[in-house]
């Protein structure tokens, strides 16, 4: 790892949130089933939500993202993808505005020397992931 230089940022990409949300909804539905008349139906729905959440957490795990001085390392499905700093020609930002939200999220897109694009699935905006924003904006 010394070939990569100093570690500037380490984290996971943005795909674990859905798994936690489904598990949380499933638990709420199962607990809430005790307070209504149609208990079995809500318990089945809660169980399905919890199973979907477990599936997302166990099999659709988030990717790891590490930004070093000389290399960006993405861990995708257990394999490491190395993107040396010399291969990156520029960094663009994909803008995503969520409905009914005044906050705009930005996803960095690495444009390589051979014109391939690599999306880093890690959003930042004015409220979240400010340390990631500082590292990615000052990277080139």
N, C-alpha and C positions, 0 to 999 in steps of 0.2 A: 504493500500500500504506500510505501515511501515514494514510489515513482509518480504517484498522483499529486503529490504536494500536500499542503496543509488542508485539513477538512474545514470548509467554509459553512456548509449546511448539511444536515442529515435529517431526514423525515420520511413520512409515508405519503403516498398520493391520496386523493380524495375519494376512495371507493368504499371505505368501511362504514360510512355514516348510514347508508341504507340498511345494512344488516342490524345495526343497533336499533334503528327506528322500528323495524319489523318486530324484533324481539320485544321491545318496549310496548308496542301496540298489542302484541299477543298476550303479554302478561297482564296488561290493563283489561283486555277483554275477558281473560279467564277469571281474574279477580272480580270484575264487574258482573260476571254471570251469576254470582251468588246473590245479587241484589235485585234481579228481575225474574219474571215468571218463566220465560223460555230459556232456561239455563243451558240445556244441551246444545242448542244452536250456537249460542255465543261462545261456549267452550270449544266447539269444533272450529269456529272461525278464529278464535284466539290461538288454538293449537296450530292451525295452518299458518297464521302469521308468524308464530314462533319458529316453525320449521323452515319457512322461507328465510327468516333472519339468520338461522343457524347455517343454512345452505350458503347464503351470501358471505357469512363470516369465515366458514371453513373452506369452501371451494373457490370462491371468488375473492381471494385475499387481495389486499392492497399491495401495490408495488412499492418498493423502497427506492428512495431518491437520495443520492449523495452527491454533493457538489464539492469538488476539490479544486485546488488552484489550477491544475493542468487538465483535469478530466471531469466529465459528468458521468456518474455510474447509475444506471437504471437496472433494477432487478425485476425482470418481467417473467412470470411463471417459473421462478426458480433459476433462471439464467441471467447472468450479468451482461448488460449491454454497455460497452465503454464508448463514450463519445469524447475524443480528445479535443482540447480547446482549439487546436490548429485547424480542425475540420469544420468549425462553426464560423460561417461568414457573417451572420447577423442574427439578432433575436427580434422577432415580431411578437405582438400580443393579440390574442384572439379575445374579442370583447363579447361578454355574455350578460345580458340583462334579464333578471328573473322577473316574471310577471308580478305586479303589485309590490315591487320593491324598488326603492329609490337608489339602491346601491348597485353598482355595476361591477361584475367580477371580470378579472383578466387572467387568461391562461397563456403562459409563454410558449411560443413555437420556435424551435431552433431551426434555422435555415442552414443546411450544410453546404460545403463547397460544391458538391455535385447536384445542388438544387433539390435534394430530398428535404422533407419537412418532418420534424420529430416534435410531437406535442408532449409537453410535460403536464401531466394531469394533476396539477397543483394550482389551485386558484388563489389569487390575492385580491384584496380591495382596500378601501380606506380604513377598514376595521379589523380585518383578519390577516394573518400571515405577513406581517410587516417585515419581519426578519428575512423571510424568503424573498420578498420584494426587493429589499436592499441588496441582497446577494446577487440576484439574477440581473438587476439593472446595472450593477457595477461589474459584471462578469467579463465583458469584452473590452 
